[in-house]
Amino acid sequence: MRGSPWEFKKHGRNGLEISALFPRLSEHADKLAVVRSCYSDAFDHAPAMFTSCTGSQFPGRPSMGSWLSYGLGSENRNLPSFVVMSDGAMKSGAGAYGSGFLPATHQGTVFRSGQSPVLNLSTPAGVTPQAQRATLDLIGDLNRRHFASREEDTTLDARMRSYELAYRMQAEAPDAADIRQESEATRKLYGLDEPLTADFGRKCLLARRLVERGVRCVQLFFGTNLGDDPDDAHNDLLGSHVKMSKKSDGPLAALLTDLQARGLLDSTLVVWNTEFGRTPLAEGTNGRDHHPCGNSMWMAGAGIQGGRALGATDEFGLRAAEQPKNIHDVNASILRMMGVDHTKLTWRYQSRDTRPTDVHGENEFTNWLLNV
C-alpha cells in the first residue's frame, strides 16, 4: 500500500478535511459537500468518460448536459443551452457531450476562448447583413422543403436550427466571451496573467459569464491525458498531481468566490467530478493506476449545505464501503437540484421511455446535500 504524500487538514466551521494540494479551495470548505464513496464499473479513459457524462460506458446515450437542454431549455435564445469547453482532444471524442438518441439540437456546443468562441461564426468580409439574411432565408427554405419528407432526421433539424442560432449568436457570443471587459481584480482572481492557471482560469471565468447570461449547462473538461499531463500519474504521481492541482485550485476557488459575490451561487450548481480514482497500490516506483472502485467528488451552490463529507472507502482506500454512490445516484441528484424529477424526464427510444438514470438512481443523496 502507498499512503498519500500530502497532508490533509481540517478546514471551515465543521473541520472538513482537504488535501494540502488545494490551499485556495480549502478556503471554501463550508461551501463544499464532498462525497468520498463514489464508484464505477469503467476502468479505462473513454468508457469512464462516457460513464461519467452519460451514465453508460457505451457510446450512444445522451450526456447530462443534453438531458438538461432537452428538459429545461435555455434562458437566452441567442446562446446555446449547453456549452462545452475542453483543454484538448478527449479520448471519448465528442460523444461525451453528444445528444445520443435525443434530438441533435441538444448536443453540446464547443466554445473556445478569445474573440472567436465558436468557429466560423463571424460574417465574411464584404458580406452585408442584408445579403447574409437573404442567404439564410434561402437556405432555410430549401432545408425545410428537404426536411418535409425526412422529419425523423434530427441531424438535419439541428443543422437548420444551428444556422439561425449562429445568426443570433453573432451579436451576443463574442460579447459573452470578451473577458477584456473584466476588471483587473477579476483577472487576477482567476489567475489569467499566470502561465500555469491562465487557460483553465479563462474557462472558469467564461463559464461564469455564460451562466449569468442564461446558458443552462456549462461543462468544463480538465486534464484530458494530453498536453501538460501526458503521463496521467502512471509513472509520476507527485509531478502530475502537483502540476494539475496548481492549474485548477486557484480558478476553482475563484469561480466560487465570483459566483457568490455576484449573487449567483445560490442558483448555480457547481459539480466537480472525475472519471475514476487512482489505486491505493503503487504502480512502478512513483505512480498509480486507474481505479473505479472508490473516488471522491464535490458539489457546491444551489442551496447545498456544505462543510460536510458523505461516505468513505474501506481502510485501504480500495472500495467504496460506507454509503456508496454510483453515477446514477449523482445524476439523479444533479437533476433534482435543477428542479427535475429524474424518473419523469424521459424520451421514447427503442419502444420504451428511457430516462437519464436508466432504471437506477436514488434521492437520499439529494436529501443529504440539502440537509433535509
C-alpha positions in Angstrom: 0.0 0.0 0.0 1.1 3.6 -0.5 -0.2 6.4 1.6 -0.8 10.0 0.5 2.3 12.1 0.3 0.2 15.2 1.1 -1.2 16.2 4.5 -4.9 16.5 5.0 -6.0 19.4 7.3 -9.4 20.4 8.7 -11.0 23.5 7.3 -14.1 25.6 7.9 -16.5 25.6 10.7 -17.1 21.8 10.6 -13.5 20.8 10.1 -13.8 19.3 6.6 -10.6 17.6 5.7 -9.0 18.8 2.4 -5.6 17.9 0.9 -2.7 20.4 1.0 -2.8 20.3 -2.8 -5.8 22.7 -2.7 -5.0 25.6 -0.4 -7.3 28.1 -2.1 -10.2 25.7 -2.5 -9.8 24.9 1.2 -10.9 28.5 1.9 -14.4 27.4 0.6 -14.7 24.3 2.8 -18.0 25.5 4.2 -19.5 25.6 0.7 -18.3 22.1 -0.3 -20.4 18.9 0.0 -17.8 16.1 -0.5 -18.7 12.5 -1.5 -15.9 10.0 -0.6 -17.7 6.8 -1.7 -18.2 7.1 -5.5 -17.6 4.0 -7.6 -18.0 2.9 -11.2 -17.6 -0.1 -13.5 -15.3 1.5 -16.1 -11.6 1.5 -15.7 -10.3 2.9 -19.0 -10.5 6.6 -20.1 -13.0 6.5 -22.9 -15.6 4.2 -21.2 -15.1 6.0 -17.9 -15.7 9.4 -19.5 -18.8 8.1 -21.2 -20.0 6.7 -17.8 -19.3 10.0 -16.0 -21.1 12.1 -18.6 -23.9 9.9 -19.9 -24.4 7.2 -17.3 -23.2 4.4 -19.6 -19.8 3.3 -20.6 -21.0 2.6 -24.1 -21.4 5.5 -26.6 -24.8 6.5 -27.9 -26.6 7.8 -24.8 -27.3 11.5 -24.2 -25.0 13.4 -22.0 -26.3 15.1 -18.8 -26.0 18.5 -20.5 -28.2 17.3 -23.4 -30.8 16.0 -20.9 -30.8 19.4 -19.2 -31.1 21.2 -22.5 -34.0 18.9 -23.5 -35.7 19.2 -20.2 -35.2 22.8 -19.3 -34.1 24.7 -22.5 -32.1 27.9 -22.2 -32.9 31.3 -20.7 -31.2 33.0 -23.6 -32.3 32.2 -27.1 -29.2 33.9 -28.5 -26.8 31.4 -26.9 -26.8 27.6 -26.8 -28.4 25.9 -23.8 -25.4 23.6 -23.4 -21.8 24.8 -23.8 -18.6 22.7 -23.6 -15.0 23.7 -23.1 -12.0 21.3 -23.1 -8.3 21.6 -22.7 -7.5 19.3 -25.7 -8.7 16.3 -27.7 -10.6 13.9 -25.5 -10.2 10.1 -25.6 -14.0 9.8 -25.6 -14.4 12.1 -28.5 -17.5 14.3 -28.8 -19.8 11.5 -27.7 -19.2 12.5 -24.1 -21.2 15.7 -24.7 -23.3 14.4 -27.5 -27.1 14.2 -27.6 -27.3 10.5 -28.2 -30.8 9.5 -29.1 -32.2 12.9 -28.2 -32.7 15.4 -31.0 -29.3 16.5 -32.2 -30.1 20.2 -31.4 -29.4 19.3 -27.7 -25.8 18.3 -28.2 -23.1 20.5 -26.5 -21.7 23.5 -28.4 -17.9 23.8 -28.1 -16.7 27.2 -27.0 -13.1 28.4 -27.3 -11.6 31.4 -25.5 -10.8 34.6 -27.4 -12.8 36.7 -29.8 -14.0 33.7 -31.8 -15.6 31.4 -29.2 -17.3 29.5 -32.0 -15.5 28.7 -35.2 -16.9 30.2 -38.5 -19.3 32.5 -36.6 -18.0 35.8 -38.0 -19.6 37.2 -41.1 -17.1 37.0 -44.0 -15.6 40.3 -45.2 -17.7 42.1 -47.8 -21.0 40.3 -46.9 -23.7 42.8 -45.8 -26.3 42.0 -43.1 -29.0 42.1 -45.8 -27.1 39.6 -48.0 -26.5 37.3 -45.1 -30.2 37.4 -44.1 -31.3 36.7 -47.7 -28.8 33.8 -47.9 -30.1 32.3 -44.6 -33.7 32.7 -45.7 -32.9 30.8 -49.0 -31.0 28.1 -47.2 -33.8 27.8 -44.6 -36.5 27.5 -47.3 -34.5 24.8 -49.2 -33.8 22.9 -46.0 -37.5 23.0 -44.9 -38.6 21.5 -48.3 -36.0 18.8 -47.9 -37.0 18.2 -44.3 -40.7 17.8 -45.1 -40.2 14.2 -46.1 -37.5 13.4 -43.6 -38.9 14.6 -40.2 -37.2 11.8 -38.4 -33.8 13.2 -39.3 -33.0 15.1 -36.2 -29.5 15.9 -37.5 -31.0 17.9 -40.4 -33.3 19.6 -38.0 -30.4 20.5 -35.7 -28.4 21.9 -38.7 -31.4 24.1 -39.7 -31.7 25.4 -36.1 -27.9 25.9 -35.9 -28.0 28.4 -38.8 -30.5 30.6 -37.1 -28.8 30.2 -33.7 -25.4 31.1 -35.2 -27.0 34.2 -36.8 -28.3 35.3 -33.4 -25.1 34.4 -31.6 -23.1 36.7 -33.9 -24.1 39.6 -31.7 -24.0 38.0 -28.3 -21.4 35.2 -28.3 -18.4 37.5 -28.9 -19.5 39.8 -26.1 -20.0 36.9 -23.7 -16.5 35.6 -24.5 -14.8 39.0 -24.3 -13.1 38.8 -20.9 -11.3 42.1 -21.6 -14.4 43.7 -20.1 -13.5 42.2 -16.7 -11.7 44.2 -14.1 -8.0 43.8 -13.3 -9.0 42.4 -9.9 -11.2 39.7 -11.6 -8.4 38.8 -14.0 -6.0 38.4 -11.0 -8.6 36.4 -9.1 -8.8 33.8 -11.9 -5.0 33.8 -12.5 -5.3 34.9 -16.1 -1.8 36.5 -16.0 -0.2 33.4 -14.6 1.0 30.9 -17.2 0.0 27.9 -15.2 -3.5 29.0 -14.4 -4.3 31.2 -17.4 -6.0 28.6 -19.6 -8.3 26.9 -17.0 -8.8 30.2 -15.3 -10.1 31.7 -18.6 -12.5 28.8 -19.0 -13.9 29.2 -15.5 -14.4 32.9 -16.0 -16.1 32.3 -19.3 -18.3 29.7 -17.6 -19.4 32.4 -15.1 -20.1 34.9 -17.9 -22.2 32.3 -19.8 -24.1 31.3 -16.6 -25.1 34.9 -15.9 -26.3 35.2 -19.5 -28.7 32.3 -19.1 -26.8 29.3 -20.5 -28.4 26.3 -18.8 -25.3 24.0 -18.6 -21.6 24.7 -18.9 -19.3 21.7 -18.8 -15.5 22.0 -18.5 -13.2 19.1 -19.2 -9.9 19.4 -17.4 -6.9 17.0 -17.6 -7.6 15.1 -20.8 -4.5 13.0 -20.5 -2.9 15.1 -23.2 -0.7 18.3 -23.2 0.6 19.1 -19.7 -0.2 15.7 -18.2 0.6 13.0 -20.8 1.7 10.6 -18.1 -1.7 10.6 -16.3 0.1 9.8 -13.0 1.0 6.3 -14.1 4.8 6.9 -13.6 4.9 10.3 -11.8 2.2 10.7 -9.3 3.9 13.5 -7.5 4.7 15.6 -10.5 1.3 15.0 -12.1 -0.8 15.8 -9.1 1.3 18.9 -8.1 1.1 20.4 -11.6 -2.6 19.6 -12.2 -3.7 20.8 -8.7 -1.8 24.1 -9.2 -3.6 24.6 -12.5 -7.0 24.0 -11.1 -7.0 25.1 -7.4 -7.0 28.9 -8.0 -9.5 29.0 -10.8 -12.0 26.7 -9.0 -11.8 28.9 -5.8 -12.1 32.0 -8.0 -15.3 30.6 -9.6 -16.9 30.0 -6.2 -15.8 33.4 -5.0 -17.1 35.2 -8.1 -20.4 33.4 -8.2 -21.1 34.2 -4.6 -20.1 37.9 -4.9 -22.5 38.3 -7.8 -25.4 36.6 -6.1 -25.3 33.6 -8.5 -24.1 30.8 -6.3 -27.5 30.2 -4.7 -28.9 29.5 -8.1 -25.9 27.8 -9.7 -25.0 24.1 -9.1 -21.2 23.6 -9.3 -20.2 19.9 -9.7 -16.5 18.7 -9.7 -16.4 15.1 -10.6 -13.9 12.6 -12.1 -13.9 9.6 -14.4 -12.3 7.4 -11.7 -9.8 7.5 -8.9 -6.3 6.1 -8.5 -5.2 2.8 -6.9 -4.1 2.7 -3.3 -1.3 0.4 -4.6 1.8 1.8 -6.3 2.3 1.4 -10.0 6.1 1.2 -10.6 8.2 3.3 -8.3 6.2 6.6 -8.3 2.8 6.1 -9.9 -0.8 4.8 -9.5 -3.1 3.1 -12.0 -6.8 3.8 -12.8 -9.2 2.7 -10.1 -13.0 2.9 -10.5 -13.9 1.2 -7.2 -13.6 4.3 -4.9 -13.1 8.0 -5.6 -14.3 11.4 -4.4 -16.3 14.3 -5.8 -17.8 17.5 -4.5 -20.7 19.8 -5.2 -21.4 23.4 -4.2 -24.1 26.1 -4.6 -27.8 25.8 -5.4 -28.8 25.5 -1.7 -26.3 22.7 -0.9 -25.3 22.6 2.8 -21.5 22.4 2.6 -18.8 21.7 5.1 -19.6 18.0 5.2 -18.5 14.7 3.7 -20.6 11.7 2.9 -19.4 8.1 2.8 -15.9 6.5 2.9 -13.8 3.8 1.3 -12.5 0.9 3.3 -9.5 1.2 5.5 -7.2 0.5 2.5 -8.9 3.0 0.2 -9.7 0.2 -2.1 -13.5 0.2 -2.4 -16.4 2.4 -1.5 -17.6 0.9 1.8 -19.9 3.5 3.5 -22.9 4.9 1.6 -21.6 4.0 -1.9 -22.9 6.2 -4.7 -22.7 5.4 -8.4 -23.1 7.8 -11.3 -26.9 7.3 -11.5 -27.2 8.5 -7.9 -25.1 11.5 -8.7 -27.1 12.3 -11.9 -30.4 11.9 -10.1 -29.2 14.4 -7.5 -28.0 16.8 -10.2 -31.3 16.7 -11.9 -33.3 17.2 -8.7 -31.1 20.1 -7.7 -32.0 21.6 -11.1 -35.7 21.1 -10.3 -36.2 17.9 -12.4 -37.5 14.5 -11.2 -35.2 12.0 -12.9 -37.9 9.4 -13.1 -40.1 11.7 -15.2 -37.6 13.1 -17.6 -37.9 10.6 -20.5 -37.6 10.1 -24.2 -39.2 7.3 -26.2 -36.4 5.1 -27.5 -36.4 1.5 -28.7 -40.1 1.1 -27.6 -39.6 2.3 -24.0 -39.5 5.6 -22.1 -35.8 6.0 -21.5 -34.5 8.3 -18.8 -31.1 9.7 -17.8 -30.6 7.3 -14.9 -32.0 4.3 -16.8 -33.7 2.2 -14.0 -31.4 3.4 -11.3 -30.8 6.5 -9.1 -32.0 7.3 -5.6 -32.8 10.6 -3.9 -31.4 10.0 -0.4 -28.2 11.6 -1.7 -30.1 14.8 -2.6 -31.7 14.9 0.8 -28.2 14.8 2.4 -26.9 17.5 0.1 -29.8 19.8 1.2 -29.7 18.5 4.8 -33.4 17.8 4.8 
